[in-house]
Amino acid sequence: MLMHEDKRKELTRLLALVDERLAALPARSWEQRHDHDKAVQALAYDLEQQGARFGEQNGNHTVSLGGVRAASTMSIDSALRNWCVGARKRLGGAA
């Protein structure tokens, strides 16, 4: 499926942003759990400002951003990692 160039650029920008922010998250450990959770919530808030929609139902976390939707039964950040995989697939693996 071919993607309009403007949408491709926007999805590429969003992917770079999410990748960068995920890489900057504090480690997920017992000792850093509060810092990690606060950073994930801040990331989700910032992405909502970019048009992301997050949901959670019965332990299934979902994210929709830039025309790509992903889910995880683990956490919001896991859903975002899955979103990155989906965004790369949408871009044809070029990102």
C-alpha positions as CSV (number, residue, x, y, z in Angstrom):
1,M,0.0,0.0,0.0
2,L,1.5,3.3,-1.1
3,M,1.5,6.1,1.4
4,H,1.0,9.8,0.6
5,E,4.4,11.6,1.1
6,D,3.0,14.0,3.8
7,K,1.7,11.1,5.8
8,R,5.0,9.2,5.3
9,K,6.9,12.2,6.6
10,E,4.6,12.6,9.6
11,L,4.7,8.9,10.5
12,T,8.5,9.0,10.2
13,R,8.6,12.0,12.5
14,L,6.3,10.3,15.0
15,L,8.4,7.1,14.9
16,A,11.6,8.9,15.6
17,L,9.9,10.8,18.5
18,V,8.5,7.6,20.1
19,D,11.8,5.7,19.6
20,E,13.8,8.5,21.2
21,R,11.4,8.8,24.2
22,L,11.2,5.1,24.8
23,A,15.0,4.8,24.8
24,A,15.1,7.6,27.4
25,L,12.8,5.8,29.8
26,P,14.2,4.8,33.2
27,A,14.9,1.1,33.5
28,R,11.9,-0.9,34.5
29,S,13.0,-2.2,37.9
30,W,11.5,-2.4,41.3
31,E,13.7,0.4,42.5
32,Q,12.9,2.7,39.6
33,R,9.2,1.7,39.1
34,H,7.8,5.1,40.2
35,D,10.2,7.1,38.0
36,H,9.5,4.7,35.1
37,D,5.7,4.9,35.6
38,K,5.8,8.8,35.8
39,A,8.0,8.9,32.6
40,V,5.6,6.6,30.7
41,Q,2.6,8.8,31.8
42,A,4.5,11.9,30.7
43,L,5.2,10.3,27.3
44,A,1.6,9.3,26.9
45,Y,0.5,12.8,27.7
46,D,2.9,14.3,25.2
47,L,1.9,11.9,22.5
48,E,-1.8,12.7,23.1
49,Q,-0.9,16.3,22.2
50,Q,0.4,14.8,18.9
51,G,-3.0,13.1,18.3
52,A,-2.4,9.7,20.0
53,R,-5.3,7.8,21.6
54,F,-4.6,5.4,24.4
55,G,-7.0,2.9,25.9
56,E,-7.0,0.1,28.4
57,Q,-9.6,-2.6,28.9
58,N,-9.2,-5.8,30.8
59,G,-5.5,-5.4,30.9
60,N,-5.1,-4.8,27.2
61,H,-3.3,-1.5,26.5
62,T,-3.9,0.1,23.1
63,V,-2.4,3.0,21.3
64,S,-3.4,4.6,18.0
65,L,-1.2,7.3,16.4
66,G,-0.5,8.4,12.9
67,G,-2.8,5.8,11.4
68,V,-1.1,2.9,13.2
69,R,-2.8,1.0,16.0
70,A,-1.0,-1.4,18.4
71,A,-1.8,-3.3,21.7
72,S,0.0,-5.1,24.5
73,T,-1.2,-7.0,27.5
74,M,1.9,-5.8,29.4
75,S,1.9,-2.0,29.6
76,I,1.6,1.3,27.7
77,D,5.3,1.3,26.9
78,S,5.0,-2.2,25.5
79,A,2.1,-1.1,23.3
80,L,4.3,1.8,22.1
81,R,7.1,-0.6,21.3
82,N,4.6,-2.6,19.3
83,W,3.4,0.6,17.7
84,C,7.0,1.3,16.5
85,V,7.1,-2.2,14.9
86,G,3.8,-1.4,13.1
87,A,4.9,2.0,12.0
88,R,8.1,0.6,10.5
89,K,6.0,-2.0,8.6
90,R,3.7,0.7,7.4
91,L,6.7,2.6,6.2
92,G,8.0,-0.5,4.4
93,G,10.8,-1.1,6.9
94,A,12.5,2.1,5.7
95,A,12.7,3.8,9.2
